[in-house]
Amino acid sequence: MAIKVNLDLMLVKHDMTLTELSEEVGITISNLSILKTGKAKAVRFSTLNAICEALDCQPGDILEYEQKANGRSET
Amino acid sequence: MAWKWFKNDWSIAGFLLFWAQFAWAIYLLTFVLYSIIFLLGILFDFEVFTPFDLPARFEIQDFTELVANNATTDIFESPIVEINVSTIGTDIQQTWTNSLASVMVLGLNGIILYGLTLLKRILQSLQREQPWNKQNSKDLRIIGYLMVLAVPYKYAIGWLSYLSIQQVQLPESISLLWPPIAWELGLAGLAVLLVAYIFEEGTRLYEEQKLTV
């Protein structure tokens, strides 16, 4: 996947653990873990909204498009 | 174990699984038994070289005379019957055609056994309420292909039977017909392939939904 999730970076910036974020946004740790490890296939707007609210950031701070070396993105 | 779930589980998947297990056991027994008879026949040159009955289709002229009932005149004007002919103790000589037909009938039993094994696995996952997995769609696709390929395979067996039985002098009123083509089996196979495709798409959607946060 060419979309990189920078959730761990944002958690460090806000000095927050995944468990604390999970409690604040009301999403299970396993689901947040799927998102953090980049295994997620899709993210709901409501999830993104809740995370942005909890971490006081923009969606662009969490998600990042990463160009592959050969110029083609993986699907 | 089998009795336990038969007593407690009355879901359709459970009911079908019971019959699939039952049919699987019967086919396994038949396959093993006939394989042994067949191998013994080859090794010791028994007369029972062709243990399987060969499928054949006959047209019987003047059937009403045979049943001796005038009320049936119109019904049995020219009936076509499909029967399995036993080669044991008949005038059918041991040729490559009936030997090959017998091997192919044994192979058909093996194919059915394999198909039932896959069906059992699908039904077990349905019973566990976990139908959406790649294995199920793969198994269904294999069953579909087996059913479609069974059409020419069965037709080949029919032809070999035809060639074997042709050598026997039949009464004038009975004529041997060309073997039928099992269209229904082929169409059912295509339907199974379609279901397999739907399952594949369902599995993809399920996995996507599972990985949506």
Interface residues (C-beta under 8 A of the other chain):
Chain A: I27 N31 L32 I34 L35 K39 A40 K41 A42 V43 R44 T47
Chain B: E207 E208 L211 T212 V213
